[in-house]
Amino acid sequence: MSVPTWMTVIEITRPGAPDVLRAAQRPVPEPAAHEALIRVAAAGVNRPDLMQRQGHYPPPPGASDIPGLEVAGEVVRVGAAVKEPALGSRVCALVAGGGYAEYVAAPAVQCLPVPGTLSLEEAAVLPETVFTVYYNVFQRSGLRPGEWLLVHGGSSGIGVTAIVLARACGARVIVTAGSAEKCAACRALGADVAIDYKHEDFVAATLAATEGRGADVILDMVGGDYVERDIAAAAVQGRIAVIATQRGREAKVDLRELMRKRLMLGGSTLRPQSLESKGRLAAALRKEIWPLIEAKSLRLPIHAAFPLIEAARAHELMESGAHIGKIVLRV
C-alpha cells in the first residue's frame, strides 16, 4: 500500500489552554516489529488528552508526545513479527499516544477488529473507555449480573460506556450527572437511576434506590471528598474503583467503616501499564465484550465530531462539560 513520507499531526506546543494545539507536519512512523501502522480515519478525544495538554499527564517513556489514546482506521503496514491484524483490515486500537495524526503505529496486540455493526468513527471511540471500564468494573471489581453499579459522571465518555456495558451484562446502574438533561440522557441509555448531584445527595439517593443496601461496585473518576461518601454509599462487600482525581488527590477515609463493610478500595491508570498487560486485556475484550457489541449492536453516543485540525475546539467542548457521550476527530 502506498504510504506518504509526511503526515499532518496535532502538536502540543506548550502546556496551556486549547489554543496551544497546533497542526504540524511530521514523518510517518515506521512500525516496529510488534506494531501495525494504521491510516487513521478517526480518533477519540478523552480527558487524559486535556490533562496532557495542560502539562499534568506526560506520556510514558518511549510513547509519542502527540496526544490521542484511541483510533480507528486501516492497517497499511505491519512489523516483521506481526501475524495479526492483516494488511488492509479495519481496526480500532488503544495507543499510549500519537492518535491525533493521519497515521499511528499501534502495538498489534492492542488492535481489535472494527465490529461489523459500527462505522470507523463509532469504533474510534471504543478503545480508551471500553478498556478502562472493562478492566476496572469487570476484571478488578468483579461486577456480576443483578448487582448495582454506581458511576460518577454518567454522561462522560467513561460514564456512557459503563452504562452500556453494565446493562448489556445484566447489572443495574445508578449514575450521577450535573443537570436534568444529562440525567435524562443517561436514563435513555439504560441507567436505572440518574442523580443530579447538584440538587441531590448521591449517598441518600443510592441507598434509597437499593432499599438501603448500597452499590456493589462504584466507579469514581472524581476522587477527593467523594471517596468518603463512596464508602457510605457502598454495600457490604462493595468494591470501589478510583480512576481519576478531578476533585483532588487526597481523601479522608474512615478505616473502621471500610473494615465494617468489608470493602475493597482500589485505583488504577491504564496508560503506563505494560504491553503484555494491555494485550491480555485486549484479548479478554475480544472474547467477552466484542460479541456483545456485535450481537446487540452496542454503540457509544457521539456528541460531536470535529476535523483533526480543529482539535482545539474539541478540547474546548470537553472542558465546558456540555457534552453527553464521546467526542471524535475526523482525520
Secondary structure, 3 states (H helix, E strand, C coil): CCCCCEEEEEEECCCCCHHHEEEEEEECCCCCCCEEEEEEEEEEECHHHHHHHCCCCCCCCCCCCCCCCEEEEEEEEECCCCCCCCCCCEEEEECCCCCCECEEEEEHHHEEECCCCCCHHHHHCCHHHHHHHHHHHHHHCCCCCCCEEEEECCCCHHHHHHHHHHHHCCCEEEEEECCHHHHHHHHHHCCCEEEECCCCCHHHHHHHHCCCCCEEEEEECCCCCHHHHHHHHEEEEEEEEECCCCCCCCCCCCHHHHHHCCCEEEECCCCCCCHHHHHHHHHHHHHHCHHHHHHHCCCCCEEEEEEHHHHHHHHHHHHHCCCCCEEEEEC
